[in-house]
Amino acid sequence: MKFIVEYSIERDMYNYLNAIWRMKYTSFGRDDLREKLLSSKPEQFQEDIKKAKTEEEAKKVIVSYLESRLKTKKPEIDKNIRDIQKVIDDNKDVIIKTLESVFNKDFSFDEVFVYLTTAGICPLNFEKRWFMVYDNANDETVVRVATHELNHFMFFYYYTEKLKTRMDIHRFKVLKEALVILTNPEGNRGGKPETIELEGYLKTVQGRPMDEIIELAIKSEAFKKLQSE
């Protein structure tokens, strides 16, 4: 099993585009998420991205900002890549063992790319086998984010076909997100209001086989309360 850590302006740009220019990710009840992410950026960038009316205009603003940043911070980014690569390599056996123990299934991925992001949010692309991690993450955060995102990989790999006809896409996403509590005791840091009640229920059935946990979760009152898409 190999993790490959890289930084890509293009991938980082699309993260800004989908989270900071327009919030296209599921917010799980975090209504102010885009504003919080934007507020952490330089004032000039905030002004410029707010003026962008089209996707192409937004891309130009974001790429210009990221290229300028890269010119001054490349040594730092290169060091972060090396450091994060080492942390993931040093901890990958523990991460995989945790996932396999909780899901009662093999970790069936030979290669996963890990892209650094400066946007402040860590999306994934299961089909292309990559996820993102904060560019300045400390060791603990790297392990936490990797475990979190790979929990999603396991869920998508083993349960998408089984569950996609049993619920709408929004409930599927909330269930996927809530299941993180089983590998990450801290749950969803930053708070995802839509997952909290289901996470609480999942804690009460923790330790059972994953197939059973999911069936119980679907029958739970917490799941029934979830809004449709």
FITI-129621 format. One record per residue: residue in three letters; x, y, z of N, C-alpha, C, O in turn. Coordinates in steps of 0.1 Angstrom, whole numbers, plus 2048, in hexadecimal, padded with zeros to 3 digits. Atoms other than C-alpha are relative to their C-alpha. Example, Ala and Ser with C-alpha at 12.3 -4.5 7.8 and 13.67 -1.06 7.14 Angstrom:
BEGIN
Ala8097F480087B7D384E80980C80081380C807;Ser7F77F58008897F58477F880B8087FD816809;
# end
This chain:
BEGIN
Met8087F480080080080080980C80081280E808;Lys7F87F480180E8227F67F880C8007EE80D7F8;Phe8067F38008048457FE80A80A7F98168097FC;Ile7F87F78088118607E77FC80E8037F18127FF;Val8047F27FB8118847F680680A7F58128097F2;Glu7FC7F680A8128A17DD7F980D8027EF80D80A;Tyr8077F38018088C57D87FD8037F28068027E9;Ser8047FC80D7F58CF7B97F880C8007ED80D807;Ile8077F48007EA8F27B27F27FE7FA7E88047FE;Glu80D8028077CE8E579B7F67FA80A7EB7FE80A;Arg80A8067F67BF8CF7B67FD80980B7F180A80F;Asp8037F67F67C38EA7D07F680A7FB7ED80F802;Met8097F68067B29027B87F27FC8007E9803803;Tyr80E8058007948EC7B47FA7FF80E7EE80080F;Asn8058007F37918E97D97FB80E8047F080F80A;Tyr8057F27FE78F90F7DC7F48037F87EA8097FD;Leu80B7FD8097779107BF7F37FA8067E9800806;Asn80B8087FB7608F67CF7FC80380F7F17FF813;Ala8037FD7F27629037F380080F8037F881380C;Ile7FF7F27FC76B9287F37FA8097F67F48137FA;Trp8087F880975E9367D37F17FD8017E9806802;Arg80E8057FE73E9227D48017F38088097EA805;Met80080C7F87379087EE7F87F57F97EC7F57F9;Lys80680B8087318E87DA8007F38087FA7E9804;Tyr80080C7F87398CF7F57F48008097EE80A80C;Thr80B8027F671F8C180D80580780D810804812;Ser7FC7F97F47208D882C7FC7F980C8017FC817;Phe8058077F470E8C08447FC80A80B7FE808816;Gly8067F67F66FD8DE85480980B80480581480C;Arg7F77F57FC71B8F58567FD80C7F680480D7EC;Asp8047F680970A91384680A80B7FD80A8127F3;Asp7F67F580272792B84B80E7FA7FC8188017FD;Leu7F380680474291383E8088087F681480A7F8;Arg7F97F980A74B92681F80580D805811811802;Glu7FB7F37FA74D94783280C7FE809815806809;Lys7F58037F776493884C80D7FD7F88188027FB;Leu7F480380877C92A83180580C7F981180E7F9;Leu7FC7F480777C94A81E80780A80A810811806;Ser7FB7F67F778395F83D80E7FE80581580780A;Ser7F28047FC7A494D84380A8047F68168037F8;Lys7F77FC80B7B295A82280380F8007FC817807;Pro7FD7F28007C397B81B7F58097FB7ED8047F2;Glu80B7F78047AC9998177FF8027F17F48037EC;Gln8017FD80F7B69A07F37FA7F47F97F37F67EF;Phe80680C8077AE97C7E97F18008037EA7FD7FA;Gln80E8017FD78D97E7FB7F880A7F77EE8077F1;Glu8077F680978499E7E78007FB7F27F57FC7EB;Asp7FF80480E79098F7C67F67F47FD7F07F47F3;Ile80980C80277D96E7CA7F28048017E97FD7FA;Lys80E7FB7FF75D9807D47FC8067F37F08067EF;Lys8037FA80D75F9937B37FE7F77F57F97FA7EA;Ala80080A80B76297479E7F27FC7FD7EB7F6806;Lys80E80380474196F78C7FE7F27F97F47EC7FA;Thr80180D80774995077880B7F78058147FB80C;Glu7F680A7FC75D93077E80D8037FB817802802;Glu7F37FD80677893B76680780C80781380B809;Glu7FB7F57F877C95C7788067FC80D810800812;Ala7FC8057F377E94A79980D7F87FF8167F9808;Lys7F480880279893178C80C8097FF817806805;Lys7F57F78027AE94E78180580680D811808810;Val7FD7FA7F37AC95F7A38077F68098117F980F;Ile7FA80B7F77B493E7B580D7FC7FC8177FB804;Val7F38058057D093379F80B80B802816808806;Ser7F77F47FE7E09567A180580080F811801812;Tyr7FC8007F27DF9547C78097F58048127F680B;Leu7F880C7FD7EC9317C980E8007FA8187FC801;Glu7F37FF8068089377B180980A807815807809;Ser7F87F67F88139567C48047FA80D8107FD811;Arg7FD8067F38129437E480B7F57FF8147F4807;Leu7F680B8028269267D680E8067FE818800802;Lys7F37FA80284293E7CB80780380D81480180E;Thr7FA7FD7F38489487EF8017F580A8097F5813;Lys80180B7F683F9288018047F27FB8027E8801;Lys7FC80D80684D90C7EA8087F880A8067EC80C;Pro7F88097F68689018037F87FB80B7FA7EF810;Glu8098047F584E90081E7F77F57FC7F57EB803;Ile80980A8058368EC8098077F37FD8027E8800;Asp7F880C8038518D47FE8037F980D8037EC80E;Lys7FD8067F385A8CE8237F37FA8057F47EF80B;Asn80D8067FC8358C982B7FD7F37F97F87EA800;Ile80280C8078338AF8108087F58068037EA809;Arg7F780A7FA85189C81E7FB7FC80E7FB7F0812;Asp8048037F284489F8427F37F88007F27EE808;Ile80D80780082189483A8017F27FA7FB7E87FF;Gln7FD80D80582E8778258057F780B8017EB80C;Lys7FA8087F584286B8427F67FC80B7F67F180F;Val80A8037F682686E85B7F67F57FB7F37EC802;Ile80A80A80680E85A8448077F27FF8017E8802;Asp7F880C80182984083D8027F980D8017ED80F;Asp7FD8057F283183C8627F37FB8067F47F280F;Asn80D8047FA80C83886B7F77F87F87EC7F57FC;Lys80A8068097FD82784D7FB7F28057F07EF803;Asp80480E7FB7FD80485D7F680180B7EC7FA80B;Val8097FE7F57EB81187C7F28057FA7E88007FE;Ile80C7FB8077D28248667F87F57F97EC7F47FB;Ile80680A8087CB8078507FA7F58097EF7F0807;Lys80480A7F67C87EF86E7F38058077EA7FD809;Thr80C7FB7FA7AF80687E7F47FF7F77E97FB7FB;Leu80B80180979A80885F7FB7F27FD7EF7EF7FD;Glu80480E80279A7E38597F97FA80C7F07F280A;Ser8068057F47917DC87D7F28058017E97FE805;Val80E7FA7FE7737F487D7F77FB7F57EB7F87F8;Phe80980580B7667E985A7FF7F17FF7F77EC7F7;Asn7FF80F80276F7C485E8027FC7F27FD7F27ED;Lys7FE80280F77B7C683A80E8057FD81480D804;Asp7F27FC80479C7C982880180E7FA7F78137F5;Phe7FD7F38067AB7EA81E8057FD7F28117F97F1;Ser7FD80580D7AB7E47F980580B7F680080B7EB;Phe7FB7F58087BE8027EB80F7FF8008167FF80A;Asp7F18028027E27FE7DD80780D80081380E804;Glu7FA7F38017E88237D87F680B8027EB80B7FC;Val8087F47FD7D98437E580880D80081380D806;Phe7F97F48007E38667DD7FB80A80B7EF80A80E;Val8037F77F57E48807F980480E7FB8108117FA;Tyr7FD7F38057E28A47EC7FF80B80B7F580B813;Leu8007F57F77EB8C28027F680B7FB7F580D7EF;Thr8097F58047D18DE80280280C80A80580A816;Thr7FF7F47F87D290280F7F28068027F1811807;Ala80D7FA7FF7AD90780D7F97FE80D7EF805810;Gly8068017F37A58FB8307F57F68017EE7F580B;Ile80A80A80078E8DE8278067F47F880E7F67EE;Cys7F980C8067988BA81D7F67F77F97F17EE800;Pro8098098077838AA8028077F37FB8137F27FE;Leu7FA80C8067898897F17FA7FD7F27EF8027EF;Asn80580580C7848787D08027F180080D7EC7FD;Phe7FF80E7FF77D8537D58037F97F380C7F07F3;Glu7FE80680D77C84A7B080F8017FC8147F87F6;Lys7F27FE80479F8597AA80A7FD80C8167FF80A;Arg7F88047F57AB84D7CC80A80B806816809807;Trp7F87F67F97B786D7DC7F780780A7EB808809;Phe8067F77F67AF8837FA80A80B80381580A800;Met7F87F47FC7BC8A480780280180F7FB7FC817;Val7FC7FD7F27CD8AE82780580E80180B8137F7;Tyr7FB7F37FE7D58D083580F8017FE8167F9802;Asp7F28008047F68DC82880980280C8157FF80C;Asn7F87FD7F48028E784B7FC7F780C7FF7FA817;Ala8058087F67F38CA85E80B7FA8098167F6804;Asn7F68067F78068BD87D7FE7F07FF7F57EC7F8;Asp80080F80180C8978817F37FB8047ED7F27FD;Glu80C8057FB7ED8918957F48027F67EC7FA7F4;Thr80A7FC8097D78A387C8017F87F37F77F47ED;Val7FE80880C7E689085E7FA7F28027F37ED7FA;Val80580D7FD7DE86F86F7F08008017EA7F77FC;Arg80E7FE7FE7BB87B8787F98017F37EF7FB7F0;Val8067FD80D7B38888558017F37F77F77F07F1;Ala7FE80C8087C18698447F67F58047F07EF7FC;Thr80980A7FB7AD85285A7F18037FC7EA7FB7F8;His80E7FB80378D8678557FD7FD7F17F37F77EE;Glu80380180E79086882F8007F17FB7F97EE7F2;Leu7FF80E80479A84382C7F47F88057F17EE800;Asn80C8067FB77C83A8417F58027F57EE7F87F2;His8097FE80C76884A8248037F67F57FA7F17EE;Phe7FC80980B77C83580B7FA7F28037F47EC7FA;Met80580E7FD77281581D7F18007FF7EC7F67F9;Phe80E7FF80174E82081F7FB7FF7F17F37F87ED;Phe80480080E74C8287FA8037F37F97FB7EE7F1;Tyr7FB80C80675F8097F07F67F48037F37EC7FA;Tyr80780C7FB74A7F08047F18028007E97F8800;Tyr80E7FF7FD7288008077F88097F67EC8097F6;Thr8077F880A7208177E97F57F87F97E97FC7F8;Glu8098098077107FB7D57F47FB8087E97FA804;Lys80A8067F76FE7ED7F37F580A8047EA806807;Leu8087F67F96EF80D7FF7FA80B7F67F08117FA;Lys8047F48086EA8257E17F17FF7FC7EB8097F9;Thr80E8018046C78177D97F780080C7EB7FF80B;Arg8088017F36BC8177FE7FE80E8067F680F80F;Met8017F37FA6BF83C80580480B7F580B8087EC;Asp7FC7F58096C385E7F480E80480381480080D;Ile7F27FD8006E586C7EE80480880D80F807812;His7FD7F87F46E388580B8027F780D80B7F9814;Arg7FF8097F56DC86A82580C7F77FF8137F4809;Phe7F48088026F785581680D80880481580280B;Lys7F47F87FC71087281B80180280F80C801815;Val8007FE7F270587883E8057F480880C7F4811;Leu7FC80D7FA70985384780F7FE7FF8157FB808;Lys7F180180372B85383780880880981280480F;Glu7F87F77F773687184B7FF7FC80E8097FD816;Ala8018047F272886586C8087F480480C7F380F;Leu7F880C7FE73A84486980E8028048157FA809;Val7F27FD7FC75B85686E8027FF80F80D7FC814;Ile7FF8017F17538558948067F380480B7F280F;Leu7FC80E7FC75C83089480F7FF7FE8157F6805;Thr7F280080178083788980780C80681380C809;Asn7FA7F47FB78585A8957F780580C7ED80B80A;Pro8087FD7F477885E8B97FC80F8017F2812807;Glu8037F27FF7798848B57F48047F77EF80F7F8;Gly80B7FD80975E88189A80480B7F680F80C7F2;Asn7FE7F580A75A89E88280380D8077FB81480B;Arg7FB7F47FA76F8BA88F7FA80C7F97F980B7EC;Gly8057F48077618DC8887F17FF8017EA8097FE;Gly80E8027FF73E8CE88D7F87FF7F37F88097EB;Lys80980180B7278C18737F27FC8067EF7F1808;Pro80D8017F97048C68817F87F47FC7F17ED804;Glu80980B8056F38AC86B8057F28047FD7E9803;Thr7FB80D7FD70A8908768007FD80F8017F1813;Ile7FE8027F170989589C7F87F68067FD7ED80D;Glu80980A7F96EB8818A68037F27FB8027E9803;Leu7FD80D8056F486488F80D7FB80680E7EF809;Glu7F48047F971786489D7FE7FB80E8047F1812;Gly8038047F27098628C07FA7F28007FD7EA809;Tyr80580E8006F58438B680A7F67FC80B7EB802;Leu7F68098047128338A580A7FC80B80F7F180C;Lys7F88037F47268358C57FA7F58088017ED80F;Thr80780A7F770C81F8D68017F27F97FF7E8800;Val7FF80D8077118038BC80E7FD7FB8117F37F4;Gln7F28018047378078B88057F28048017ED80F;Gly7FA80D7FD74A7E68B77F97F47FA7FF7E97F9;Arg80780A8077307D28A48067FF7F280D8087ED;Pro7FC80080E7377C68807FA80C7F87EF8107FB;Met8047F48077347E38687F37FE7F87EB8077F8;Asp80D8028067187D38547F48028097EA808806;Glu80A7FF7F67047D18737FE80E8057F3813807;Ile8007F27FC70D7F487E7F88097F67EF8117FA;Ile8077F880A70180285D7F17FD8007E98067FE;Glu80E8048006E07EF85E7F980680C7EE80B80B;Leu8067FA7F46D97FB8827FF80F7FE7F5815802;Ala8007F18026E381F8787F48047F77ED80E7FA;Ile80B7FC8096CA81F85B7F27FF8077E9806803;Lys80D8027F96AE8138727FE80A80C7F480A812;Ser8007F87F46B782C88D7F780D7FE7F58117F3;Glu8087F38006A284B89680880B7FB8038147F4;Ala7F77F58046C08618908018007F180180B7EB;Phe7FF80080E6C285586C7F38047FA7F280B7EF;Lys80D7FD80669C8588667FE80F8017F68147F9;Lys8027F27FF69E87C8718078087F58048147F3;Leu7F87F980A6B78858567F78057F47EE7FE7F0;Gln8077FA80B6AA89C83B8047FA7F38107F67F1;Ser7FD80480D6A889081780780B7F98078167FD;Glu7F87F68076BD8A17FD7F780B7FB7FB8147F4;
# end
